[in-house]
Amino acid sequence: MQKQEAVVRPVSGALGAEIFGMDLTDIGDADFERIRELLLRYLVIFFPDQSHLTPEAHIALGKRFGEVEVHPFLPKVEGYPELALIESDKGGKADAWHIDVTFSPNPPVASILHLVTCPESGGDTMWSNQYLAYETLSEPYREMLDGLTAVHVLKAPEVGELTAEHPVVRVHPETGRRSLYVTRMWSSHIPQLSRHESDSVLQFLFEHSEQPAFNCRYRWQPGAVAMWDNRATQHLAINDYSAYRRGQRVTILGDHPTGDAPRWKNYERRGDERYYPRRVNAKAGY
Ligand SMILES: O=C(O)CCC(=O)C(=O)O
């Protein structure tokens, strides 16, 4: 029998679309191509009513995009190492803006989150379009940023310190578009700038890139699935609820973010100038 064409309903002017009429347990090649196309266009896509999605089907869907991650320290759904478990009563509240895992040399390209249980209200998730964040900057500012890198740091008891350096502006390998690639949770400093300059440029970029005009906000129903392009978005889960919330996430392993080569050498301290490159990490608070 011929499948019905999926219905696409954008959720904001900036990014995000809900997709109706697709069953994620039954994805043929044509459906998969459509999903890839929609993901590149809307950056985050939502599939309501997928309560029947099994762990096996969820992982299989992730594997169509590429190799899937076994997260180094997040809890897992029992028997499924590829399914990271995000539970509100076990610290699973990602309530600061972030791009996933930028402290790795190969951050994930995409994630697929199945929200199995959610509060009746509260616990929405927001995404922000980082193409728009870049494109709305003035030309001189963009030109400066194109030639800079940022150092991203995670410090956690489970893994010690993990760190990676990426272009501040990355070029999407599939669309060729430039997007801003710094994030409040992990970006520590811009090594070509003095500490003071780096702090103020990053603070400006965090505020600029998170602004409402670039956002969408998704109100979950149990069983819904969100899929996002981690190369051109940031996200945060709003912490405004106390009921139990459970998500299961498959993450597709990464590429190497590319952009222009740094145009300047790293900042060198002058004389006995004090210089502490690391800025406070929003999550770890160090
Ligand atoms: O819980 C959510 O809605 C988002 C979780 C999250 O930030 C993540 O999976 O990276």
The ligand as an SDF file (V2000), in Angstrom:
LIG
                    3D

 10  9  0  0  0  0  0  0  0  0999 V2000
   16.2100   16.6940   28.2260 O   0  0  0  0  0  0  0  0  0  0  0  0
   16.1510   17.3410   27.1730 C   0  0  0  0  0  0  0  0  0  0  0  0
   15.1100   17.7770   26.7150 O   0  0  0  0  0  0  0  0  0  0  0  0
   17.4180   17.6510   26.4260 C   0  0  0  0  0  0  0  0  0  0  0  0
   18.5390   16.7850   26.8700 C   0  0  0  0  0  0  0  0  0  0  0  0
   19.8540   17.2680   26.3560 C   0  0  0  0  0  0  0  0  0  0  0  0
   20.2310   18.3950   26.5460 O   0  0  0  0  0  0  0  0  0  0  0  0
   20.6790   16.3690   25.5920 C   0  0  0  0  0  0  0  0  0  0  0  0
   20.2810   15.2220   25.3560 O   0  0  0  0  0  0  0  0  0  0  0  0
   21.7800   16.8070   25.1840 O   0  0  0  0  0  0  0  0  0  0  0  0
  1  2  2  0
  2  3  1  0
  2  4  1  0
  4  5  1  0
  5  6  1  0
  6  7  2  0
  6  8  1  0
  8  9  2  0
  8 10  1  0
M  END
$$$$
